[in-house]
Amino acid sequence: MLNYILKRLLTLIPLILGISIMSFFVIHLAPGKPTDIRFELNQKVSLQTRDRLEKLYGLDEPIIIQYWKWLKRLGQFDFGRSFIDERPVMDKIKERIPITLAINLVSICLIFLIAIPIGVFSAVGEGKGFDRTMTIMVFVGFAVPTFWLALLLIKLFSVDLHWLPVSGIRSLEFETFNFWGKTLDYIRHLILPIFVSAFTSLAGLSRYMRTSMFEVLHQDYIRTAYAKGLPKRRIYFRHALKNAILPVITIVGLSIPGLIGGSVIFEQIFAIPGMGKLTYDAVMSRDYPVIMCVLVISAFLTLLGNFLADIAYCFADPRIRYGAKKQ
């Protein structure tokens, strides 16, 4: 097991390197340059000024040289400076990442706390009223676009009913509130973003859980448990659920990169100053250092999620033993 973990950790290095190479070259293939964004509203800027700015950013050098310099900075955990405001990229990431992590962590916790019981009870009561109702809700969840749902909720709860704020994460008079007032203000601002973030994923995960649980309930050892007269609750939650949860572990691993990069749409709609909005603004302005930083972090989290999912399989299913010698 330890050998397997060490091998997997070592393989992360060439994978990250390969992903960074592809990402670096692809973003430079996109039409336009960062200097074009700077001067598109000022047509009087001379070509000499544009050339000097490209030289300042290092964009006049061959792309191989640009990547090599970026890679050397990465070895020192330095992602460079933003082309937009000349601030260190890591400073901008540190400012934006807490709010995005908070929203997505709460969203993921709600998804798993709600989706797993829904999937279990739908599989147990196959074809009954609860299962049919949840099936309809799942199809609705799959079909509803995130941006459209967000706009509808803003129209209903913010514009028509005035129950919740339209956008942002805090009110203008936030500093005048006491501790509980500030907490309540944050909660009111984050209700809609968290709901939008969780809704579509909740539908998908509950369906995965239902399918997995349904397959397990038709296994021979479950029939044997019924024949022995074991209580149904014990059969469902002690014998069946442990094996049915295995596919969900993979989804948990794949959810880790979503903690950073899965909030572009709703952060843009709700004007939340998080990682999603930072990524969108960086792409639209061709801010290469910020884009590369987000891509590398997302790639690392994706690989880390897969690695943790593989390790979790060992604890969920004793039959799995990575690195075991073949007899």
TIPA-789099 format. One record per residue: x, y, z of N, C-alpha, C, O in turn; residue in three letters. Coordinates in steps of 0.05 Angstrom, whole numbers, plus 5000, padded with zeros to 4 digits. Atoms other than C-alpha are relative to their C-alpha. Layout:
BEGIN
XYZXYZXYZXYZALA
...
***
This chain:
BEGIN
501749765000500050005000501750255000501250444985MET
498249764999505650495018501450044974501850264965LEU
498649985026509350334954498250114979499050274962ASN
501949895019503050474914499650305003499550444984TYR
500349714994502151144948502450164990502150374977ILE
497649865008509351344935500150014969500950224958LEU
500050005029508851134862498050204988498650344969LYS
502149825010502451524851500850295005500450464987ARG
499149734994505452144884502250084980502250314971LEU
497849945019511552104838498950044972500050214957LEU
501249975027507152034776498650274997498150364975THR
501349745001503752694794501850214987500850394974LEU
498149795010510053084775500050014970499550234959ILE
500149985029510452894701497350074989497150194968PRO
502749935009502852944695499550305001498550424982LEU
500349714997502853654722501750144979500850344967ILE
498349885020508653824676498849994973498750194958LEU
501250025026505153554615497550174997497150294976GLY
502449845001498653904632500850304997499550454983ILE
499249725002502354564642501050074972500650294963SER
499049955027505754494574497750044981497750244965ILE
502349985018499254374538498450255005497650394987MET
501549764994495654934575501450254991500150434980SER
498549765008501155434563499950054970499550284961PHE
500049965029501355314488497250064990496850214971PHE
502749965009493755284481499150295005497850414987VAL
501049734994492355954515501450204982500350424977ILE
498749815018497556284470499149974971499650144954HIS
501250035026493956014409497450154997496550204974LEU
502549855002487656404426500550274986502650394990ALA
499749745014486457024383500450235019499250235041PRO
499649764984488857684411502349975019503249755026GLY
497849994981494257894459499150185024497350345021LYS
500649824977494158224528500350304993498950475003PRO
499649725008496858864495497650104984497150344985THR
502349915015490858884448497850095018496450295012ASP
502149924981486158914507500650275012498850435017ILE
499249744987490059494537499450234982498650454991ARG
500149775018489859924475497650004981497550174963PHE
502250005019483359744441498250255002496950324983GLU
501649754997479960374469501750254995500650474996LEU
498349775006485860814451501549954974503649824974ASN
498950055027487360804377502550164994503850124974GLN
497749825005492761344383502649895010504750015006LYS
497550124989497760884417501849914976500949784958VAL
498250065022503860804373500949705001500649575022SER
499050275001506760144350502449965018502849745029LEU
497650024983513160294389499149955029500449805043GLN
500950044973509160334453499049715004499549585025THR
500950284999505859664438502349815002502349615017ARG
497650185000512659344424501450015027502349805037ASP
498749984974515559614489498449855021499649725038ARG
501650144981509659334528500349704997500449555016LEU
499650285005510358654495502749905010503049685021GLU
497350074990517758654511500049995031501349825043LYS
500150004970516158834584498749755010499649645030LEU
501450254992511458234588501549754991500849535000TYR
498650235010516357794552498649864977499349634971GLY
501650125021511357664496501550004973500649884954LEU
498549995026516557824442501949764997503049724976ASP
498250225001520557204459498649754989496149744990GLU
501250265009519456504428498449875023499149905047PRO
501850124979513956124465501549795017500849765040ILE
498450194985518955594486501550145023501650045046ILE
498649854980523056114522498150115021498750115045ILE
502049904981516856414554499249785019499049825044GLN
500850224983514755734580502349935019501849875043TYR
497750074983521755584607500350205023500850125046TRP
499949814979521856234646497749975020498150005044LYS
502350044982514856104673500549755017499849765041TRP
499550244985517055404694502050045022501849935044LEU
498149944979523055674731498850155023499450105047LYS
501449864979518656154769498249815016497949845040ARG
501750194987513855584784501549845020500549765041LEU
498450154982519555204816500550155026501150025047GLY
499749844976519955774866497250085011497050265028GLN
502849944992512255784875499350294994497950425009PHE
500649735009512056444838498649994973499849904953ASP
501650015025506556504786500150264985498650304966PHE
499649755014508857194764498050215008496750195029GLY
501749774995504957844761497850024979498249954956ARG
502249965019498257994730500650214979501850414986SER
499649805021498358354664498250245003498750454991PHE
502049794998492458774685500750215020500650455014ILE
499449804979494559104750502849965012503450105032ASP
497250054991501758844759500249895029502449905040GLU
499950124973499958514825500949714998500349584978ARG
499250295000502957834844497549834997495449875011PRO
502350185005498257284820499149865025496749845030VAL
500750144975498556914886498550185019496850085034MET
501549824983496157534922497050024992495250035009ASP
502849995010489957564878498649745006496249745012LYS
501350264994488756824888499349985029497149895036ILE
500650014972489256884963497650175008496250105027LYS
502349834994484157434963497349874992495349905005GLU
502550105012479057054921499349725010497049645010ARG
500550284995479856334943498349945025496949745025ILE
501750084977476656355013497050004995495749815003PRO
502949995005469756564989499149774982497049664986ILE
500750225018469756054933500149735014498349575011THR
499850254985472055494979497649975019496549765022LEU
502250004980466755685031497449924986495949754996ALA
502550065014461055674980500049714990498049574994ILE
499950275012463255024946500149785021498949575017ASN
499950204978464754655011497249965012496349745016LEU
502850024989457854815039498249874980496649704987VAL
501650125021454754634972500549704998498649554997SER
499450285002458353964968499049845024497949625021ILE
501150144976456553785040497049974998496049755005CYS
502950035003449253935026499249804979497349644983LEU
500650195022449453534962500149715010498349555006ILE
499750284991452052904996498149935023497249715024PHE
501950054978447752975058497249954991495749815003LEU
502850035010441453025016499949794978498049634978ILE
500250175023443152624953500249705008498749544997ALA
499750284992445351974988497549895012496649675003ILE
502650114990438951885029497949984979496349794978PRO
502050005022434752064968500549754982498649614975ILE
499450235017438351544926499449735014498349555001GLY
500650254986437751004980497049955002496249734995VAL
502950054997430351104993498649974973496649834972PHE
501250045026428851154919500549714990498749594978SER
499450275008432350484907498349805016497349605005ALA
501650184983428850154966497150004992495849794992VAL
502849985007422050404945499650034970498250214961GLY
500149975029422950294870497149994990495649814997GLU
502750005013416750484830497950135017495650165008GLY
502149894983413150784890500050314997501550424981LYS
500549715003410951514899502550165004503150344989GLY
497649854995417451764929502049974977503250174969PHE
498150055022421651444874499250154975500850274962ASP
500949865024417351734819500350305003501050434984ARG
499749714996417352424850502950084997503550284984THR
497249935002424852424857501149974972502850124963MET
499250035028425652174786499350244984500950344967THR
500849765014421752764760501850235008502650394990ILE
498349784991425853244803502849974988504150184982MET
497350055012432252924777500150104971502050234963VAL
500049915028430253034705499850304998501050424980PHE
500249714999428353754721502850125006503650314994VAL
497349904992435153854755502049984977503750154974GLY
498150045023438853574694499350204978501250304965PHE
500949845023434753994645500450305004500850454985ALA
500049724995434954674679502850114998504650025013VAL
497349875001440955104658500650165025498850295036PRO
499249874975444755394717499550304998498450425017THR
500349715002444756114691497150085000496350285011PHE
502949945002437256094676498749975028497150145035TRP
501050034973435655824745500850235018499250335034LEU
499049784984439956354777498450264995497750405013ALA
501549765007436456914739497149995010496050195019LEU
502750034991429556634757499950055031498150185041LEU
500049974971431356604831500550295008499350395027LEU
499549724995434057314830497550164995496750345011ILE
502549865007427657554796497949955022496550145030LYS
502150074981423257194847500650115028499150265040LEU
499449954972426757274914501350285005501150385027PHE
498649744996430657924903498450234988498150445002SER
501449785013426758344854497050025008496150235014VAL
502850004995419558134867499350005030497850175040ASP
500750034972419457914940501850165019501050215042LEU
498149854984425458314965500949855026501449985046HIS
499250164977427357745012503149985002504249975024TRP
497150055001434557654990501450214983500250334965LEU
498549815017440058114961500349904972500249664966PRO
499750075028441058134887502749884994502949684979VAL
497350095007448558044885502050075022501250195042SER
497949954980455158094923500049815023498549615023GLY
499850174976457057784989499450155026499350035047ILE
500749854976455358345037498850274992499150374969ARG
501549765006451158975042501850255003504150235014SER
498549754998453559695037500450095029502550205036LEU
499849924972452159815111501149775017500649765041GLU
499050244986455759165131501750085024501449955045PHE
498249934978460859525175498550105025499750115047GLU
501649904978455359815219498649785016497549835037THR
501450224987452659125238501749895023504249925023PHE
498550154980454558735300500749734989500249674966ASN
499150265009457358035297497849834988498149734966PHE
502250165010450657685289498850134975497849994957TRP
501049875023448358205240501749954975500749914953GLY
498250065022454558095197499749714990499649664966LYS
500450285007453557345200497549964984497449824964THR
502650025014446257405179500250124972499050024953LEU
499749875026448257875123501449824980500749804957ASP
498650195017453257375095498249774992498149694968TYR
501850235006448056815100498050084979497549934960ILE
502149915019442757225063501250034972499849974952ARG
498849975026447657375007500849744987501049724962HIS
498950255010450056655000497949784995498549574985LEU
502150215003443356285001499649934971499649694964ILE
500550065028441956354927502449884986502149684971LEU
497750135014449156204902500449715009501049544992PRO
499650274991449555584946497849824989498449594981ILE
502250175011442755334923500549954971500149724962PHE
499550045028444455444850502349814995502249644978VAL
497750185003451155104859499349715006500449534994SER
500650284991448054494893497849874984497749624983ALA
502550125011441654394853500649804978499749574981PHE
499650185022444154084789501749765008501249535000THR
498450224991449553664823498549815018499049575018SER
501750164983444453424874498449804984498249574991LEU
501650175017440253144818501749774989500849534990ALA
498350215012446052764786500949805021500849565016GLY
498950184980448952474850497849825011498349585016LEU
502150164990442252234876499349774981498549554989SER
500650205020441251864811502249784999501649544997ARG
497950204998448051534815499749825024500049585022TYR
500350154975446651324886497749814998497849585007MET
502350185004439851034867500749764983500149534990ARG
499250225018442750624810501849805014501549565012THR
498150184987448450354852498649845022499149605025SER
501450134979443950194911498149794989497849575001MET
501950195013438849854865501549744992500549524996PHE
498550235008444249394837500949835024500849595023GLU
499050144976446949214906497749845013498149625022VAL
502350134987439949044932499249754987497749594998LEU
500750255015439348504879502249805000502249614985HIS
497850194998445748154898499249765017497349785033GLN
500750254986445647444926500350035031498749935046ASP
499649994971448447634994497850175014497350135038TYR
502249854989442748135004497649815003496149835023ILE
502250194998437747584989500449815024498649735038ARG
499450174977441347155040499450145026498450015045THR
500649844975440747705092497050015005496149995028ALA
503050014997433247745078499149725011497549715029TYR
500850274993432746985085500749945030499249795043ALA
499350044972436247005153498250165019498450135043LYS
501949844983430947495178501250255012500250355032GLY
498849764990435548085189498150244996496750254976LEU
501749765004432048755200500750154974503050174967PRO
499649865025431149145136501950245003503650294986LYS
498349774996434449765165502949925001504750064991ARG
497250104998440649355182501049914972503349964966ARG
499250095027440749055112500750244982502750244968ILE
499649775018440049725077502550175007504150234990TYR
498049804992444750155118502749875009504750025012PHE
497550134991449949645142501349834978503749834974ARG
498950195020450649135086499950124972501950114958HIS
500349905028448049465022501450274996502850304976ALA
499049725004450050195032503050004997504150164982LEU
497150005001457350035044501149944973503150064964LYS
499150075027458149714976498850194979500150254959ASN
501249825019453450194941501450274999501250424980ALA
498749744998457550784964502650024983503650244979ILE
497550005015463650574923500050184976501950344973LEU
499949815023461750934858499950295008500950474994PRO
500249734991460151554898502750115009503350355007VAL
497349924992467351564924501450134976502950334980ILE
498849895024469651684853499050294995500550464988THR
501249745005464852274847501150205021501550435014ILE
498849834980467652554912502750104991503450334993VAL
497449925010474552544882499950204978501450394976GLY
500449825023472152884819498950275009499050464994LEU
501149754991468753414861502150195011501650435014SER
498049834988475253674890500950234982501150454992ILE
499349775016477454084830497750204997498250444992PRO
502249815001470454384829499950205023498650405022GLY
499849814978472154714896501250274990500650485002LEU
498749765009476255214856498850104973498150344971ILE
500849925027473955214784497249954992496450004969GLY
502750075007466755004787497950215005495550155006GLY
501949794992463655674803500150244982499350464990SER
499749775018464956104742497350134994497050374994VAL
502649895009457556174721498650155022497950385018ILE
501649874980454156324786501550235014500250425023PHE
498649774989459756774812499850244981499850474991GLU
500349785018459257184749497250125001496950375001GLN
502849904999451657234754499550155026498250365026ILE
500549884974451557394828502250215008502150315031PHE
497949804994457757854824501549945025501950115042ALA
498550094977461457454876503050014994503949894975ILE
497249975006468857634880501649755008503249765026PRO
498750254994471356924879501849914978502450064959GLY
498250115020475756474838498749984972500050024952MET
501350035026470556364784499950274985500550274961GLY
500049745013469857104770502850094992503250214971LYS
497249945007477357194772500949864975502249974958LEU
499250155024478256644721498650114975499950144954THR
501449895023472956934675501250264991501750314967TYR
498849745007475957634678502849964988503550104970ASP
497350055011482957344666499949904971501549984954ALA
500350115028480656964604499250224981500350244959VAL
501049795018476957564575502250214995502150344974MET
497949805003483058014586502749884991504750034990SER
497650145008488257494563502250035021504650075014ARG
498149984978491657524631501449735004500549585021ASP
498750265000496356934619500949905027500449675033TYR
499150104974499556894688497849905018498049695031PRO
502350084983492856864724498749754988498149565003VAL
501250235012490056364674501749755005500649545013ILE
498350234995496055904681500049925029500049685035MET
500150074971495755934757497549855006497649645020CYS
502550144995488455734757500049734988499049535000VAL
499950265013489655174707501749805014501049575017LEU
498250184986495454884745498849915027498949685034VAL
501350084975491654904811497749814995497449615010ILE
502250185006485554584779501049724991499949524999SER
498950265009489854044746501149845024500649605027ALA
498950134976493353894812497749895017497949665028PHE
502250094984486653844849498649764986497649585000LEU
501250235014483953374795501649755005500449545011THR
498350244995489852904802499949925029499849685035LEU
500150064972489552964877497349865007497249685023LEU
502650124995482052794876500049714992498949545006GLY
499950285009483252164835501749835019501149605025ASN
498250144982488951964881498649945027498749715037PHE
501450044975484752054944497749814997497149655015LEU
502250195005478951674913501149724999499849535010ALA
498850275001483551084899500749905028500349675035ASP
499350074973485951094971497549945016497549755032ILE
502550044985478851144997498849734994497449615010ALA
501150275007476950514959501149785018499749605025TYR
498850214983481750115002498549985027498249775038CYS
501350004974478150325065497049924998495849815016PHE
502850075004471150245036499649714992497549594999ALA
500250285009472449565005502649855007504649894994ASP
497550144991477449105041501149814978503449734980PRO
499050175022477948674977502050134983503550004969ARG
498249845017481749234943502650045015502750145037ILE
497449964988489149224958502050084978503049914963ARG
498249915021493449654914502949925007503749935030TYR
497150064996500549434904500449725012502749655018GLY
499650274989499248734930501449824980500949844956ALA
498650185018503748204902498249774991496649665007LYS
501550225010500647694857501249735007503749705006LYS
499050264992501146974880500449834975501249604977GLN
***
